[in-house]
Amino acid sequence: MAQWLELAGADPAERKRTMLVGVEESQDRSRYIRLGFGDAVGWWSLPHELESRAIRVIEQARALPRYRQIGALRLDLLAREAFVAGRPAGLHPREFALLWRLADAPGKAVAPTTLLGDVWRLSFRPETNSLAVHVSRLRAKLRLSGVDGLIETLPDGAYRLAVADPAPTDAARQLPLDAHVRLGEDRPENRFHTDQQDDQHAF
């Protein structure tokens, strides 16, 4: 029972990348798969079968979903846009990239250096406040779309997505409810020029 409770409490993002071996009971295997684990097999599985199943789990874990749902907010990776009740939030590609990266692990802190590396492709922290500017713009657009309080700033400067659905604004109350990837929108040589322009128009 203790092992079951420990597995049931595993991070959902980790479950899909995990194959459980040695689960003899069919009922238990079915239960683990329903919980979102990549696969569950007994000890009777032959080595070549285990290898094939493990490869499939890895491939599925690497595949990016097109959509992510965060409360009333729906992210569309193909369109690089966020929607509330089917209405676009009008996100800039970099703003969407930030939101998608934070959505990789809702409720978990993401350090500024991590965001700069994953979204801006920078291995150092620049002197500009481009990250803070983009987060501010993103928050403003989400607020106008009726979703407020989704992005939290922690005391150490890290950001995270609120696990519980944030309280809807008046705009949201009037609306019916409805993976390592680089998502930066520009080429490296244009990066700082674009960021400087963005900083000049910060909210």
N, C-alpha and C positions, 0 to 999 in steps of 0.2 A: 504493500500500500504506500509506503514511504517513497519508493522508487516511482510509482505512478504519479504521486502528487508532485514530485520534483520534475518529472517530464512534462506534466500538464502545465506547470508554471514556466516552462522554457520560453524564451523570446520567440515570438512568431517568425521573425526574420531568420532565426537560427533553425527553427523546425524544418523549414522547407529545404535546408541544405543538409539535413541529417537523415541517415538511413539507420534504422534500428535493427540489429542482428541478434538472434536468439530469442525472439518472441514466438513461443511455440503455439500459443492458443490463437485460433482464428479470430475469436471475439476481440482479443487484445490487439491484434494486428489491425483489425478494422477500426478500432477505437483510436489508435495512434494516427492512422491515416486521416481519419476525420478531424483530428486535432491539427492537421496541417504538416505532419512530418513527411519528408520526401518519400520514404518507403519503410516497410517493416517486414522482416522475413524471419523464418526459423533457422535453427542450426542445421537443418537438413539441406539447405541450399548448397548447390555445388559451386566451386570457386568461379567457374566461367559465368555462371548465372549471377553471382554476387557482383562480379566485375561489370557486367552489362547493366545491372540495376544501379550500381554506383555511378556509372557514366551518365545514365539517364537522369539521376537526381542532380548531378553537377550541371548538366546542360539546362535542365529546367530552372535551377536556381539562378543561372546566369542570364536567363531570358528576362528582358524587361517587360513589365506590363504596359499596355498603352494607357490604361486609365488607373487613377488612384482616387479613392473617395475619402475625404476628410470632413466628416459631418455633412454640412450642406454644400461643401466645396468639392468640385470634381475636377481633377487634373487630367489633361489630355496631352500625352507626350508628343504625339504626332503633330498636333496643332500648336504645341507649346503655349497653351492657354489654360486658364482656370475659369470654370463656369459655376454660377450659382443659379439653380433653377433654369439652366439652359442659356443664361445670359453671360457673355464673356466679361471678364474683369479688365481686359485691355492691358495685359501684362507685357512689358518689354521682355525680350528673350532672356536677358540676364536675370531679371526678376523671377521669371518662371524657373530658370535653372536653380536659383537659390531655394525657391519653394520646393522644387522636386528633390533637391539634395536633403533638405530638412525632413522631407517626407520619407526618406530612406529609413529613418528610425524615429517615429513619433514618440515624444516624451523623453527622448535622450538628448543630452547636451551635445552640440557640435561647436567645436572651437573655431574662432575666427581664422586661424591658420589653416584649418582643414577646409573651410569654405573657400578661402583664397586659393588653395591648391586644387580643389576639385572643380571649382567654377571658373576661376580666373587663370588657372594653370600656373600659379606663382608659387615658388618655393621659399619666398620670404614675405615679410609683412611690409608693404610700401608705406611711405609717409602720408599718402593721401587717405581720406576717410571715405573712399568709394564704397566699401562694404556697408558702413553705417548709412550712407546716403541711399543705397539700393534697398536696404531693409526698411528704411523710413518710407520710401516710395511704395514699396510692396505693401506695407501695413496700411497706408492711406488708401490704396486701391482696393484692398480687401475690405476695409471699413466702408467704403462707398458701395461695395457690392453686398453689404449686409453681413459681413463676417468680421467681427472685431475680437481682438485678444488672442488670435491664433498663434502668433509668433511671440514668444517670451524671451526677454533678455535676462540672463543670470548675472549674479554679482561679479563673477569672474570675466564677464564680457562674452560668454558663449551664448548661443541661441538654441532654441528648441521649439518644436511644435507642441502645443498644449494637447495632452492626451484626451482629456474630456472635451466635449464640444464646447467652444466658447459661447458665452451668452450672445444670442442674436441681437443685432441692432434693429431699430424700427423698420429699416429697409428690408431686412431679412424676414421679419414677421409678416410682411405683405406679400411675400413670394412663396409659392408652393415648393416643398423640398424635393428634391430629386432622389535603378539595381546594385568595371569601373568606367563610368561614361562621362565624357566631357560634353558639357552643354553650353559652353560660352558661345556667344553669337558672332564674335568677330575674330579676325585673324590676329595673331600675336603682335604683328607690327602696328596694328591700329588700336591696340588695347588701351594704352595710356592716353592717347588722343581722345578716345571716346569717353574714358573715365573722367578726364579733366572737364569735358563738356558737361557730363552728368553732374559733377560736383558744383558747377556754376549754377545749375538749375535745381539744386536740392530744395526739398520742402523745409 
